[in-house]
Amino acid sequence: MKVLIIGSEGMLGHDLVDVLSEENEISTTTIDTLDITEIKKTIKTVKDINPDVVVHAAAFTDVDGSESHEDLAYKVNVIGTRNVAVACREADAALVYICTDYVFDGTKGTAYREYDQVNPLSVYGKTKYLGEVCVKEILNKFYIARTSWLYGFHGPNFVTTMLKLAENYDSINVVGDQIGSPTYTVDLAKAIAELIKKPIYGTYHLTNSEHCSWHEYAQLIFENAGIEIELKPVTTEEFGSAAARPKYSVLENYNWKMEGFPPIRSYKEALKDYMKLL
Ligand SMILES: NC(=O)c1ccc[n+]([C@@H]2O[C@H](COP(=O)([O-])OP(=O)(O)OC[C@H]3O[C@@H](n4cnc5c(N)ncnc54)[C@H](OP(=O)(O)O)[C@@H]3O)[C@@H](O)[C@H]2O)c1
């Protein structure tokens, strides 16, 4: 298939290029070659490339920054996604839109399935959800892939942040009351590669299996790295971020399972593999 990856310089975008190029003909755009907030250019670019599938991994991803830059987050995550969806319709391409666990408010108490009620708490979560709405209103051929707590080689993430902090501090405060599933960008890219082989359009939760708090995640990172450091669990309120985050945003890969795909491996195994290569 001919696959266009929008946002190919991002953390996930890089791995999408690597993984999808194994079985597909790949084209890419970055913010320098295509700003998705420009509708005419977005339509022309997608039409000229004429892909079978567009994977849209571009976004304004600064969760806390979105609170003070609401218009920018809206412009990129909603208008930009609308533009990409319109371009896909014009080019008759299927779209993969990457979304987030932050569409949920975290009060369910058990893992979220694809059809559970969304209720984003933050500007980022709201804009990403509104991106989903645009995709559904404009297109018939779409896959919405909701994922969480991403880490990979091509962007700053929780793992690299923890390891950097350990260079300068003997003790680190880490949030202990938010639970989610850390997800390796390579594993997510592999799941997307499988999904787009079939016209099984719809919404999918795609995360590594099992879950933890940020504090437990940090413990595992330092255990894998062989670093001894004091990790103090703090509450969300004590940590004090600009954006509200769900307390329990574990996603169950329910539709993935119902389509007969094998479980995506545990975050513990994935993290170990990733850290061996750091
Ligand atoms: N990171 C996570 O933990 C996480 C969790 C759940 C879902 N997601 C979703 O997963 C996707 C990929 O995330 P990521 O972590 O790989 O993000 P990322 O590293 O921040 O990559 C996003 C890319 O989009 C580009 N971009 C921003 N504005 C753009 C515009 N107007 N036009 C074109 N490109 C633009 C960015 O360019 P610049 O860097 O130059 O601005 C960057 O290369 C996003 O949709 C995100 O919402 C991420």
The ligand as a Gaussian input file, in Angstrom:
#p B3LYP/6-31G(d) Opt

LIG

0 1
 N        3.260000      11.307000      23.788000
 C        2.280000      10.676000      24.402000
 O        2.431000      10.233000      25.562000
 C        0.963000      10.448000      23.714000
 C       -0.036000       9.730000      24.393000
 C       -1.249000       9.493000      23.735000
 C       -1.448000       9.971000      22.455000
 N       -0.462000      10.686000      21.834000
 C       -0.723000      11.151000      20.464000
 O        0.187000      10.466000      19.614000
 C        0.523000      11.284000      18.491000
 C        2.035000      11.370000      18.376000
 O        2.558000      11.897000      19.575000
 P        4.123000      12.131000      19.789000
 O        4.385000      11.924000      21.225000
 O        4.898000      11.380000      18.755000
 O        4.184000      13.702000      19.518000
 P        5.394000      14.630000      19.065000
 O        6.690000      13.949000      19.259000
 O        5.154000      15.945000      19.740000
 O        5.143000      14.772000      17.509000
 C        4.135000      15.571000      16.980000
 C        4.641000      16.138000      15.690000
 O        3.633000      16.991000      15.127000
 C        4.285000      18.115000      14.599000
 N        3.358000      19.244000      14.454000
 C        2.931000      20.120000      15.402000
 N        2.129000      21.047000      14.839000
 C        2.033000      20.738000      13.525000
 C        1.377000      21.336000      12.414000
 N        0.631000      22.436000      12.552000
 N        1.511000      20.774000      11.182000
 C        2.262000      19.663000      11.021000
 N        2.931000      19.059000      12.023000
 C        2.813000      19.589000      13.264000
 C        5.382000      18.406000      15.591000
 O        6.354000      19.270000      15.049000
 P        7.227000      20.204000      16.058000
 O        7.864000      19.252000      17.031000
 O        8.176000      20.904000      15.169000
 O        6.208000      21.098000      16.723000
 C        5.903000      16.998000      15.860000
 O        6.870000      16.616000      14.902000
 C       -0.178000      12.627000      18.750000
 O       -1.396000      12.634000      18.042000
 C       -0.463000      12.616000      20.240000
 O       -1.591000      13.419000      20.555000
 C        0.729000      10.919000      22.425000

